[in-house]
Structure formats: C-alpha cells, structure tokens
C-alpha cells in the first residue's frame, strides 16, 4: 500500500491521482517510477526546448524527479495535479540550469557561431514565461482563448471583435472579464503567479 503522512496530522493516508489511479506517493519507488513514466518524456521535451542541449535537458529531468522525491511530503493531489506540480519544479530547474550555463564559457564551434539560448540574459526566463502563458491559454475554452488572443495579443478593438464573433460589445467585454479570470485561475493551478 502506498501512503504518505498527512499534513500536520501525523496520520497516514493513501494518495492517488484523480485520473487513472496513478500512484502519487513520490517517496516510494513505484510512485516515482509511475510519475517518471507518465511525465518524464514531456518534461524532457520542455527542458530540451528551453536549454537546447540534450545532456543538460536529461540532467534537468533527473533533477526534477530528485527534487520531487525530496519534497514528496509537500505534494497534495487535492490542491494540484502531479503534472502541474512537476512542471513548476521543472521551470525552476531549467532556470537554474540556464543560469549555470550562462556562467560557463561556451566551447567555440568550428563553423559559424550560433547564439546560445542560455547565454543571453533574461532570454530563458522570457521563453519560459511565454511557454507558460501559451500552455495556460491552451487550457482555456475556445471562446475565452479567442477573445483574449484577439483583444490583448493582437490589439483588436472591442467593437470590431464583437462584430466578428457575433455578439454585442457588452457581451464581448463580459467574456473578456471571465476569460481573464479563467486565465488567472489556470495559471494558479499551474503553480505560476500571474
């Protein structure tokens, strides 16, 4: 039986994720293996996109699961999903790796020099923030996502957008309000402070 210590109560309780009954006791080998099998490849792709180095991306994923194992008692599936929690850890690990790489002199390639992502100050953080916003927008409903992208990212006027969507301007503004609220909640669920 997989279990963890309940927060502040000293009692033990079982923990499983809502979807599929995946064991989330990351302090147990089976729970850690299950979490790695479910989320490791996606975490690796995320790290690789940000760091652009296979070895460093692999190290980052290992570090994510090491930190998750060390902090297993702080994971509460009632507050957030395992994937969201692991990605919050991954964001920190990737930023740490990018900073570490920025301090290390880059090897000079024989051919034309390509700019390295990790050596440009602030670029890694900017790309991570952009990815987090894109991920949060992807999780919104279609109508909310459309009005946010068109109004805020493309700067379209409310009247023009309302006519295109086929709703009165007041309804569009209300939809924008609720879309922003949904985006804020989604980002909180992802472990990001909007």
C-alpha positions, -999 to +999 in steps of 0.1 A: +000+000+000+013+034-010+009+061+016+022+094+028+020+113+061-010+136+062+000+172+065+001+184+101-020+155+114+007+128+118-017+102+102-010+083+071-033+084+041-033+069+006-028+092-023-038+086-059-043+110-087-079+116-099-071+104-134-064+067-138-054+060-101-017+068-108+001+064-075+014+098-064+035+088-034+067+101-048+086+089-017+080+053-028+100+038-057+068+026-075+052+061-073+083+078-086+087+053-114+050+058-124+054+096-123+085+093-145+068+070-169+038+094-172+056+127-173+093+122-179+092+124-217+072+156-217+094+172-191+124+162-212+109+179-243+102+210-222+138+212-209+152+205-243+132+233-259+144+257-233+180+247-230+187+233-265+212+208-251+203+171-248+227+163-219+216+193-199+179+185-206+184+150-193+202+163-162+173+187-157+147+159-157+167+139-133+169+169-110+132+175-113+125+139-100+151+142-073+135+174-060+101+158-063+113+128-043+128+151-016+096+171-014+072+142-017+055+151+016+046+185+002+027+173-028-010+173-023-031+160-052-062+177-037-045+211-044-029+205-078-022+178-103+010+159-104+019+172-139+014+208-129+035+203-097+063+186-117+063+214-143+065+240-116+096+222-103+109+219-139+106+256-145+128+263-115+153+236-125+155+249-161+161+284-149+188+272-126+205+253-154+202+283-178+219+305-151+246+278-145+253+276-183+254+314-186+283+315-162+302+287-181+323+297-211+308+282-243+330+260-264+339+276-297+325+256-327+345+252-358+317+266-381+296+297-379+287+306-343+250+301-333+238+322-304+232+300-273+199+303-256+213+301-221+240+327-226+216+356-233+205+372-200+167+370-195+160+351-227+155+317-209+131+333-184+112+351-212+108+319-232+096+300-201+071+328-193+059+327-229+056+289-228+036+291-195+012+317-210+007+296-241+001+265-220-025+284-198-042+297-229-044+262-244-063+250-214-090+277-217-122+272-236-122+281-272-144+313-269-123+326-239-090+319-257-102+336-289-112+369-272-080+370-251-057+364-281-076+388-304-081+416-279-049+415-258-023+399-280-034+413-314-048+445-300-081+444-319-108+469-309-138+455-289-164+467-314-146+451-344-141+418-324-177+418-312-190+421-347-167+393-359-177+370-331-214+379-335-221+393-300-229+427-286-199+447-273-212+444-237-212+406-240-177+406-255-164+427-226-181+403-201-165+374-220-131+391-217-136+396-180-144+360-174-116+349-198-091+368-178-104+353-146-102+318-160-066+325-172-056+337-138-071+306-122-054+283-147-020+299-141-025+295-104-033+258-109+000+255-129+019+269-099+026+303-116+019+336-100+002+357-128 
